[in-house]
Amino acid sequence: MWLEKIIELKKQTGTTTKYIADHMGRSERTVRRFFNGETDFGIDDVREIVLLMGGSLDDILEESDFKMPTPEVEA
């Protein structure tokens, strides 16, 4: 899952929740809740978190179970 990859990147880089919160202008509690899977962030926030840790969305979404929704087409 993509969240697990973000958590692993955080561990690998030693990035702190405080660092991410400070740079995003969010509370540390909110960022901690994101990493615990208790709240969702939009794709722009996820991208910012990954970039702060030196990664890219490609790193997170590659080989993941994430699928872009496809719009239903009326026949």
Number of C-alpha atoms within 10 A of each C-alpha: 11 16 16 14 16 21 14 13 18 21 12 10 11 10 15 14 17 15 13 21 17 13 11 15 8 12 14 17 12 16 23 17 13 15 17 13 12 10 11 14 13 7 10 9 12 18 16 17 23 22 12 16 19 12 17 15 16 11 14 21 16 11 10 14 9 11 7 6 6 6 6 6 5 4 3
